Amino acid sequence: MRFLEQIRIPALALLVVVALQASALAQLPPPVLREVLPLPEGAPVDPDPDPDPDPDPVPGTRTVKFNEDPNDLLNPERGTYRTGVTHIDEAGEDFAKHRTEFGSTIAYDRISLEAYKGVNALPSTLISRMRSNLGAARSDGVKLVFRFTYTDTGTDATKARMLAHINQLAPVFEDYGDVIAWVEAGFVGRWGEWHGSTVDVAWNSEPGKSNVKELSNALLSAVPSNRMVAFRYPKHIRAMYNGASVTSSNAFGTTNIARTAHHNDCFLYDNVDRGTYLSNDIDNDKVFVEKQSNYTFTSGEACGAPSGSASRSNCSVALAEAARFHWNAMNDGVNFSGARQVIDKWKSQGCWDTLKRRLGYRFVLVDATLPDDISRGDSFSLTFRVKNDGFARLINPRTVYATLSNGTTRRDIALKTNPRSWAPGATTTVKETVQVPADLPAGTYTLSLWLPDSASTLRSDSRYAIRFANAGIWSSGNGVNALAQLPIRAQ
């Protein structure tokens, strides 16, 4: 009995302690439940794409996750283009068909100056038609890429006339730079490709090397300083800059080297892409293009697949080299049989849709962390992760804005991040401090990201704004990508 009493006394004490704890807990206030606002309609939560779990959010904040849209989206200054359908030197060009029929934001034109290679000045009718058509492109939501040529088989203009014509075109380039995506060097040689020319442009001897530098500098000076010029051969680009390539320290600027891109018009034809690369220096040419295009781009077209090098144009090689050389745009092959032959092969092997989708930049929002609410006049931390699943960077300058709108009031706050730094094949974490305007009326606002065109003439046109490759966040009416609802308190 004594033994049982010894057990009973501690047990009773334990019951008393448990009862006292339960009583204390009952007197505590109920837990505060924080409402998490829903994602924009149509953008369900996606499983975390990262192998490591996300850190716990800071109290008072929430993290919204986004689903990727797998489609090839119409976005400015990238993608496929169609040759043989644009004639900027003729009256009354229609550019709307590029978006509606061809699924492209780029109109490409190779402009023949053969009739004028014997005169010092281009006719005013040509200049007038160019201006009129560039204005039409502005209205139709596309941008131009063009190349000027004097011959496909015969004699060029003299170097002096080339320089005079380039100088005469400079005001057109300047006045319509907003609707120029980039310019191909042209002017020199057969098809404007800087080979077979009656003007000496030998890259490795004089006076050829001097001519290369003089002509390239004239072109880069004539084109607006925020636009690039693409040259056909790596050897000429290497000669222009004595072997140097653009680096992270001088990328995205207005210097000539930062604005010099490459167009390859015989992609994957053979081991040297039909003369694109020097046969005795293939590896160095390719390393150079890889470095230079990392901060600029490569564009162009396939031109056939000879039986002796058929494996060169297989899908595995195409995807690898498009990524390595940062392809931004490509001829869709409809009106060029050489390109069509290779594209048909890619279609049969199953990679053409992937190639098209990944040309240029392809920005995919992973997630965004923002506050549950904020007072007007205060600032808040906005963090978002964006994956560039494209082959290349954004090629032209553009500002990112955080936009607050509620249907009647809209404010756009410029962010510091440079979207051209969102590298292909990488996920970039962007951390910004956003200042809420003090005079913003209280209420619930949609917080969005807006990447409009940098030109004032196009800034409000949503066709020139960048759409993220995510489901349910794009507004075609105002060109913004919605992140979440954000309540703004009066104080």
Stockholm file with secondary structure:
# STOCKHOLM 1.0

chainA/1-491         MRFLEQIRIPALALLVVVALQASALAQLPPPVLREVLPLPEGAPVDPDPDPDPDPDPVPGTRTVKFNEDPNDLLNPERGTYRTGVTHIDEAGEDFAKHRTEFGSTIAYDRISLEAYKGVNALPSTLISRMRSNLGAARSDGVKLVFRFTYTDTGTDATKARMLAHINQLAPVFEDYGDVIAWVEAGFVGRWGEWHGSTVDVAWNSEPGKSNVKELSNALLSAVPSNRMVAFRYPKHIRAMYNGASVTSSNAFGTTNIARTAHHNDCFLYDNVDRGTYLSNDIDNDKVFVEKQSNYTFTSGEACGAPSGSASRSNCSVALAEAARFHWNAMNDGVNFSGARQVIDKWKSQGCWDTLKRRLGYRFVLVDATLPDDISRGDSFSLTFRVKNDGFARLINPRTVYATLSNGTTRRDIALKTNPRSWAPGATTTVKETVQVPADLPAGTYTLSLWLPDSASTLRSDSRYAIRFANAGIWSSGNGVNALAQLPIRAQ
#=GR chainA/1-491 SS CHHHHHHHHHHHHHHHHHHHHHHHHHTSCCCCCCCCCCCCTTCCCCCCCSSSCCCCCCTTEEEEECCBCCSCCCCTTCEEECSSSCCTTSSSCCCHHHHHTSCCSEEEEEEECGGGTTSSSCCHHHHHHHHHHHHHHHHHTCEEEEEEESBSSSCCCCHHHHHHHHHHHHHHHHHTGGGEEEEECCSSSBTTSSSSCSSCCCTTSTTHHHHHHHHHHHHHHHSCTTSCEEESCHHHHHHHTTTCCCCTTTTTSSSTGGGEEEEETTTTSSTTTTTTSCTTSHHHHHHHHHHHHHSSCEEECCCCCCGGGGGGGSHHHHHHHHHHTTEEEEECSTTCHHHHHHHHHHHHHTCHHHHHHHSSCCEEEEEEEEESCEETTCEEEEEEEEEECSSSCCCSCCCCEEEEECSSCEEEEECSCCGGGSCTTCEEEEEEEEECCTTCCSEEEEEEEECCCSSTTTTTCGGGSCCCSBTTCEETTTTEEEEEEEEEECC
#=GC SS_cons         CHHHHHHHHHHHHHHHHHHHHHHHHHTSCCCCCCCCCCCCTTCCCCCCCSSSCCCCCCTTEEEEECCBCCSCCCCTTCEEECSSSCCTTSSSCCCHHHHHTSCCSEEEEEEECGGGTTSSSCCHHHHHHHHHHHHHHHHHTCEEEEEEESBSSSCCCCHHHHHHHHHHHHHHHHHTGGGEEEEECCSSSBTTSSSSCSSCCCTTSTTHHHHHHHHHHHHHHHSCTTSCEEESCHHHHHHHTTTCCCCTTTTTSSSTGGGEEEEETTTTSSTTTTTTSCTTSHHHHHHHHHHHHHSSCEEECCCCCCGGGGGGGSHHHHHHHHHHTTEEEEECSTTCHHHHHHHHHHHHHTCHHHHHHHSSCCEEEEEEEEESCEETTCEEEEEEEEEECSSSCCCSCCCCEEEEECSSCEEEEECSCCGGGSCTTCEEEEEEEEECCTTCCSEEEEEEEECCCSSTTTTTCGGGSCCCSBTTCEETTTTEEEEEEEEEECC
//
